[in-house]
Amino acid sequence: MRDLEPSFFMTVRSFHEAAHAVAAIELGMLDVTVRLVPNRSVRGVSTDADITFVCPALSNEPASRTLERRLIVMLAGPEWELFAALRSSRRQILREQRDDGIAILKVIRDLRNHCGMHGRVLKGCIEDAWKEATRIRSLRNDQLINIAEALDARGVLDDSELRAFF
């Protein structure tokens, strides 16, 4: 297994977006695309990279699990930054990764409003999502590195290109 050490020329955003992509594929998302281009997100935030994907409900899956899978994908980039010790706390990462933070809050709001999660149950769900993002990063470390390298070189990877790494 290769160590997760970026080369001199690779960027943090490549690894951050690769972490999102690896989690998305691992969790059954469709039409996954990652880009390293300045853009404005659907939430109106200026970004220097982004990921798009479709989050289908899996067979007999409750709505809460579909939202939990989406939350894990959204947390995967910030989780990589925490792992790489680029930031000191989850709160700092989410404050600096404004678009991810807004997307994560929307999923949490949906868990609360549409699935009735509150208090300890909601807190436990969020903590479990962080743990699952960590587990996926550890399990799929080689794919994460290879995707980050390819993304850094090409700037964009579509669904079929990403799946070729698995």
N, C-alpha and C positions, 0 to 999 in steps of 0.2 A: 504494500500500500504506500502510495506517495504521500509525503507530508504536504500540508496545505500551506505552502510558502509561495507567495507570488514572486514571479521574476521581476527584475528591475523595471521592465517595460510594461508590465501588466498593471491595470488600474484596479482600485478598490471597487469601482462601479461594475467592472466585469465580474468579479467574484460575487458581489451583492446580487446582481441580476441572475447570475448562474445559480445561486442558491435558491432564488425564487423558482427558476425553471426546473431544477432538479426536483424540488418539492411538488411542483405542479404535475410533472409527469408521474412521479411516484404515487401521487394521490388521485390519479385518473382524470386529470383535466384534459380538455381537448383544445385543438387549434392554438397551441402555445407558441407565442412569438416573443422574442426579446430583442431590444434595440438599444444601442448606445448612441443616441442622437438627442440633441436638445429638442424639447417638445413642451407642449402644455398638456397636462393630464386632463382626463375627463372631469376631474375635481377642480380644474382651473389653476393648478399649481405648476410653475415652471420646473421642469425636470431635465436631467442630463441623460437619462436612460429610463426605459420602462418595459413592462411585461404585459401582454394581453393573453387571456385564456378564457375558455368557456368552462363553467363549473356545473356539469350535469349531475342530477341526482342519480345515484347508483341504485340498482335493484333493491326494492324494499327498504330503502334508506330513509330514515326520518329527516325532516327538514333541518333539524338541529345538527345532524351529522354532516349534511351538505355544507352548512354554514361553518361548522368546525373545520372541515377540510379546506375551505376557502381561507379561514383565519390562519391555518398552519402555513399555507402558501404565502400569505401576506407577511407573516412573521419570519419566514425563512431568511430573507435578506438582512433584516436587523439582527437576527440570531447569528448570522455569519460574522457581522461586524463585532458583536459581543465576543464571540469565540476568538476572533483574530485580535482582540484587545485594542480595537481602534477607538472604542468608546468605553467609558467606565460603567455605565448602567443602562438598563433597558429604557428608562425614562429619557436619558440623554440621547440615545439613539433615535427614539421615536420623535423627540422634539426636533432633531436635526434632519431626519428623514420625513419631512412634513407630509408628502403625498402618501407614503406608506402609513404614517400615523393616522391620517384622515380615513384612509381605506379600512384600516384596522378598527377604528372607532365605529365606522358604519356597520361592519360585520357584528361587532359587540352589541350595538344598538338593535340590530335585527335579531340577534339571539335573545335579547331582553324582550323586545316588543312582539316578535312573531312566535317565539318558542317558549316564552314565559320563564326564561332563566333570570334569576336574581341572586343577590348576596353570595353566599358561599358556593352555591352551585355554579354561578357565572364565573366567580373567581377561580374555582377549580377547573372549569373548562378552559379558561385563558392560560392557566399554568400548564395544563395538559398539552395545550397547543404549542407552547414554548418548548416543552419536553419532546414532543413529536418532531418539531422542526430540528431540534438538536440530534435526535435519533436518525433522522433522514440524512442530515449533513454527515454524520459519522459513517453511516452505512454506505452512502453514495459519494464518498470523498473523491474517488478517482474520476467519476463522471463530472462532478462539480469542477474539478481542476481542468479537465479536458474541455468542458463547455466554456469556462472562463477564458481559456487560451484561444479557442476558436472565436468566441464573441469579441475578444480584444482585437483579433486579427481582421475579422470580417465586418464587425459593427452591427450585424443583424443575423439572427438565426431563426428560421421558421420551424414549425412543428416537426416536419420530416427530418430536418437537419438535427434537431435536438434529440429526437428518438433514436437516431443512428448511434448515439453514444451509449445506449442502454443494451 
